[in-house]
Amino acid sequence: MSKNKIRLVVVTTGEDIEGEFNINEPLRVLKMRALAKEQPGANPELFHLEFNDQTLDDGTKIEDYIQQYGWIDGTVLELVSQPEVVNGL
């Protein structure tokens, strides 16, 4: 890991995404890059990232999760679709 970057892997239903990310950016940047490759045009509100079955907050900086969970280069996250809630009668 370089000083301000970490290499992360995002597992999706299609092709996994791997890349270096600035640790000072919010996790949203990582999610949007994964979504752009996995499901272009998809509503980002219908997806979230998980680490060890823990839902991650898009607005939290990657650096905060590095400190919280001890992420290192090669850490694997999952892009998970959230079921749409349909209000019925």
Residue frames as a rotation matrix with the C-alpha (Angstrom) as fourth column:
MET 1
0.586 0.810 0.000 0.00
0.810 -0.586 0.000 0.00
0.000 0.000 -1.000 0.00
SER 2
-0.388 -0.659 0.645 1.41
0.578 -0.719 -0.387 3.35
0.718 0.223 0.659 -0.97
LYS 3
-0.973 -0.145 -0.182 1.05
0.231 -0.520 -0.822 6.20
0.025 -0.842 0.540 1.48
ASN 4
-0.594 0.783 -0.184 -2.40
-0.585 -0.577 -0.570 7.37
-0.552 -0.231 0.801 0.37
LYS 5
-0.035 0.568 -0.823 -3.64
-0.915 0.312 0.254 4.40
0.401 0.762 0.508 -1.65
ILE 6
-0.402 -0.025 0.915 -4.92
-0.484 0.854 -0.189 0.90
-0.777 -0.519 -0.356 -0.97
ARG 7
-0.740 0.160 -0.653 -5.65
-0.546 0.422 0.723 -1.89
0.392 0.892 -0.225 -3.44
LEU 8
-0.411 0.706 0.577 -9.15
-0.518 0.339 -0.785 -3.27
-0.750 -0.621 0.226 -2.90
VAL 9
-0.971 0.207 -0.120 -11.16
0.034 0.617 0.786 -5.99
0.236 0.759 -0.606 -4.65
VAL 10
-0.375 0.919 0.122 -14.93
-0.777 -0.240 -0.583 -5.74
-0.506 -0.313 0.804 -5.09
VAL 11
-0.927 0.158 0.341 -16.74
0.261 0.923 0.284 -9.00
-0.270 0.352 -0.896 -5.74
THR 12
-0.396 0.827 -0.400 -19.82
-0.832 -0.507 -0.225 -8.54
-0.389 0.244 0.888 -7.93
THR 13
0.409 0.618 0.671 -22.27
-0.180 0.776 -0.605 -10.85
-0.895 0.127 0.428 -9.66
GLY 14
0.990 -0.131 -0.053 -20.24
-0.040 0.103 -0.994 -10.31
0.135 0.986 0.097 -12.83
GLU 15
0.277 -0.961 0.001 -16.59
0.505 0.145 -0.851 -9.43
0.817 0.236 0.526 -13.21
ASP 16
0.535 -0.159 -0.830 -14.77
0.804 -0.205 0.558 -8.55
-0.259 -0.966 0.019 -10.00
ILE 17
0.758 -0.270 0.593 -13.28
0.056 -0.880 -0.472 -5.07
0.649 0.391 -0.652 -9.81
GLU 18
0.451 -0.693 -0.563 -9.78
0.854 0.150 0.499 -4.51
-0.262 -0.705 0.659 -8.47
GLY 19
0.375 -0.349 0.859 -8.03
0.440 -0.749 -0.496 -1.20
0.816 0.563 -0.127 -8.20
GLU 20
-0.610 -0.604 -0.512 -6.13
0.774 -0.316 -0.549 1.32
0.170 -0.731 0.660 -6.14
PHE 21
0.445 0.823 0.354 -8.18
0.596 -0.567 0.569 3.83
0.669 -0.042 -0.742 -4.23
ASN 22
-0.458 -0.522 0.720 -7.28
-0.138 -0.758 -0.638 7.01
0.878 -0.391 0.275 -2.40
ILE 23
-0.498 0.225 -0.837 -7.80
0.777 0.544 -0.316 6.33
0.384 -0.808 -0.446 1.31
ASN 24
-0.896 0.138 -0.422 -9.05
0.132 -0.824 -0.551 9.90
-0.424 -0.549 0.720 1.83
GLU 25
-0.691 0.689 -0.222 -12.04
-0.534 -0.278 0.799 9.36
0.488 0.670 0.560 -0.46
PRO 26
-0.118 0.728 0.675 -15.43
-0.859 0.267 -0.437 8.13
-0.499 -0.631 0.594 0.75
LEU 27
-0.590 -0.061 0.805 -16.38
0.065 0.990 0.122 4.55
-0.805 0.124 -0.580 0.07
ARG 28
0.500 0.847 -0.180 -18.98
-0.046 -0.182 -0.982 5.92
-0.865 0.499 -0.052 -2.40
VAL 29
0.149 -0.536 -0.831 -16.17
-0.941 -0.335 0.047 6.36
-0.304 0.775 -0.555 -4.96
LEU 30
-0.845 -0.480 0.238 -15.39
-0.427 0.871 0.243 2.65
-0.324 0.104 -0.940 -4.81
LYS 31
-0.260 0.838 0.480 -19.07
0.302 0.542 -0.784 1.68
-0.917 -0.059 -0.394 -5.03
MET 32
0.557 0.506 -0.658 -19.69
-0.395 -0.536 -0.746 3.94
-0.730 0.676 -0.098 -8.02
ARG 33
-0.281 -0.728 -0.626 -16.69
-0.946 0.099 0.310 2.52
-0.164 0.679 -0.716 -9.90
ALA 34
-0.871 -0.005 0.492 -17.88
-0.044 0.997 -0.067 -1.02
-0.490 -0.080 -0.868 -9.21
LEU 35
0.075 0.992 0.104 -21.43
0.231 0.084 -0.969 -0.18
-0.970 0.097 -0.223 -10.28
ALA 36
0.288 -0.017 -0.957 -20.28
-0.770 -0.598 -0.221 1.54
-0.569 0.801 -0.186 -13.48
LYS 37
-0.657 -0.612 -0.439 -18.56
-0.753 0.553 0.356 -1.68
0.025 0.565 -0.825 -14.53
GLU 38
-0.902 0.297 0.312 -21.08
0.161 0.904 -0.396 -4.15
-0.400 -0.307 -0.864 -13.16
GLN 39
-0.079 0.958 0.277 -24.44
0.966 0.142 -0.216 -2.51
-0.246 0.250 -0.936 -13.90
PRO 40
-0.942 -0.317 0.111 -24.08
0.336 -0.899 0.280 0.75
0.011 0.301 0.954 -15.84
GLY 41
-0.565 0.743 0.360 -27.02
-0.311 -0.596 0.740 3.04
0.764 0.306 0.568 -15.20
ALA 42
-0.085 0.532 -0.843 -28.12
0.710 0.625 0.323 1.14
0.699 -0.571 -0.431 -12.09
ASN 43
0.606 0.372 0.703 -29.56
-0.236 -0.760 0.605 3.11
0.759 -0.533 -0.373 -9.18
PRO 44
-0.448 -0.890 -0.092 -26.74
-0.144 0.173 -0.974 3.32
0.883 -0.423 -0.206 -6.59
GLU 45
-0.284 0.417 0.863 -29.34
-0.948 -0.257 -0.188 3.48
0.143 -0.872 0.469 -3.82
LEU 46
0.756 0.642 -0.127 -30.19
-0.632 0.767 0.114 -0.15
0.171 -0.006 0.985 -4.56
PHE 47
0.489 -0.682 -0.544 -26.67
0.343 0.724 -0.599 -1.39
0.802 0.106 0.588 -3.80
HIS 48
0.797 -0.386 0.465 -24.31
-0.604 -0.502 0.618 -1.34
-0.005 -0.773 -0.634 -0.86
LEU 49
0.002 -0.874 -0.485 -20.83
-0.437 0.436 -0.787 -2.62
0.900 0.213 -0.381 -0.07
GLU 50
0.940 0.254 0.228 -20.18
-0.320 0.420 0.849 -5.24
0.120 -0.871 0.476 2.59
PHE 51
-0.206 -0.967 -0.150 -17.09
-0.631 0.249 -0.734 -6.43
0.747 -0.057 -0.662 4.42
ASN 52
-0.948 -0.163 -0.274 -17.40
0.050 0.773 -0.632 -9.70
0.315 -0.613 -0.725 6.36
ASP 53
-0.289 0.946 -0.145 -21.21
0.815 0.323 0.481 -9.45
0.502 0.021 -0.865 6.16
GLN 54
-0.186 0.189 -0.964 -21.14
0.666 -0.697 -0.265 -5.93
-0.722 -0.692 0.004 7.63
THR 55
0.550 0.430 0.716 -22.91
0.813 -0.473 -0.340 -3.24
0.192 0.769 -0.609 5.60
LEU 56
-0.481 -0.818 -0.315 -20.59
0.833 -0.538 0.126 -0.30
-0.273 -0.202 0.941 5.00
ASP 57
0.500 0.619 -0.606 -21.55
0.444 -0.784 -0.434 3.37
-0.743 -0.052 -0.667 4.91
ASP 58
0.488 -0.245 0.838 -20.92
0.845 -0.108 -0.524 5.06
0.219 0.963 0.155 1.53
GLY 59
0.823 -0.069 0.564 -20.03
-0.045 -0.997 -0.056 8.36
0.566 0.020 -0.824 3.19
THR 60
0.827 -0.552 0.104 -17.28
-0.060 0.097 0.993 6.95
-0.558 -0.828 0.047 5.42
LYS 61
0.403 -0.771 -0.493 -13.71
-0.914 -0.311 -0.260 7.50
0.047 0.556 -0.830 4.27
ILE 62
0.652 -0.255 -0.714 -11.79
-0.073 0.916 -0.394 4.41
0.755 0.309 0.579 3.19
GLU 63
-0.402 -0.890 0.214 -9.12
-0.267 -0.110 -0.957 5.39
0.876 -0.442 -0.194 5.72
ASP 64
-0.158 0.426 0.891 -11.64
-0.985 -0.125 -0.116 5.06
0.062 -0.896 0.440 8.56
TYR 65
0.868 0.491 -0.078 -12.44
-0.491 0.871 0.014 1.50
0.075 0.027 0.997 7.54
ILE 66
0.211 -0.882 -0.421 -8.72
-0.054 0.420 -0.906 0.70
0.976 0.214 0.040 7.27
GLN 67
-0.627 -0.451 0.635 -8.40
-0.592 -0.253 -0.765 1.73
0.505 -0.856 -0.108 10.91
GLN 68
0.112 0.792 0.600 -11.64
-0.986 0.164 -0.032 0.05
-0.124 -0.588 0.800 12.01
TYR 69
0.911 0.386 0.147 -11.19
-0.353 0.912 -0.209 -3.30
-0.215 0.138 0.967 10.26
GLY 70
0.122 -0.956 0.265 -7.45
-0.265 0.227 0.937 -3.42
-0.957 -0.184 -0.226 9.56
TRP 71
0.947 0.263 0.182 -7.85
0.106 0.280 -0.954 -3.47
-0.302 0.923 0.237 5.78
ILE 72
-0.134 -0.989 -0.068 -4.66
-0.082 -0.057 0.995 -4.17
-0.988 0.139 -0.073 3.81
ASP 73
-0.388 -0.072 -0.919 -3.87
-0.905 -0.160 0.394 -4.34
-0.175 0.985 -0.003 0.09
GLY 74
-0.824 0.092 -0.560 -6.05
-0.224 0.854 0.469 -7.02
0.521 0.512 -0.683 -1.45
THR 75
-0.771 0.618 0.152 -8.92
-0.075 0.148 -0.986 -6.73
-0.632 -0.772 -0.067 1.03
VAL 76
-0.847 0.514 0.139 -12.13
0.346 0.334 0.877 -8.07
0.404 0.790 -0.460 -0.54
LEU 77
-0.666 0.736 -0.118 -15.48
-0.401 -0.487 -0.776 -6.27
-0.629 -0.470 0.620 -0.36
GLU 78
-0.644 0.527 0.555 -18.81
0.728 0.644 0.233 -7.37
-0.235 0.554 -0.799 -1.83
LEU 79
-0.853 0.500 -0.150 -21.22
-0.522 -0.799 0.299 -5.32
0.030 0.333 0.942 -3.92
VAL 80
-0.786 0.617 0.050 -24.67
0.556 0.739 -0.380 -6.43
-0.272 -0.271 -0.924 -2.77
SER 81
-0.656 0.657 0.371 -28.02
-0.085 -0.553 0.829 -5.47
0.750 0.512 0.419 -4.27
GLN 82
-0.879 0.466 0.104 -30.71
-0.156 -0.075 -0.985 -4.46
-0.451 -0.882 0.138 -1.83
PRO 83
-0.534 0.752 0.387 -34.17
0.845 0.466 0.261 -5.75
0.016 0.466 -0.884 -2.58
GLU 84
-0.814 0.348 0.465 -36.53
-0.170 -0.908 0.382 -3.04
0.555 0.232 0.799 -3.72
VAL 85
-0.755 0.632 -0.175 -39.31
0.380 0.203 -0.903 -2.42
-0.535 -0.748 -0.393 -1.29
VAL 86
-0.767 0.599 0.229 -42.61
0.041 -0.310 0.950 -2.23
0.640 0.738 0.213 -3.09
ASN 87
-0.837 0.523 0.163 -45.48
-0.323 -0.231 -0.918 -0.82
-0.443 -0.820 0.362 -1.08
GLY 88
-0.755 0.635 -0.165 -48.58
0.202 0.464 0.862 -2.85
0.624 0.617 -0.479 -1.68
LEU 89
-0.184 0.786 0.591 -52.09
-0.800 -0.469 0.375 -2.58
0.571 -0.404 0.715 -0.33
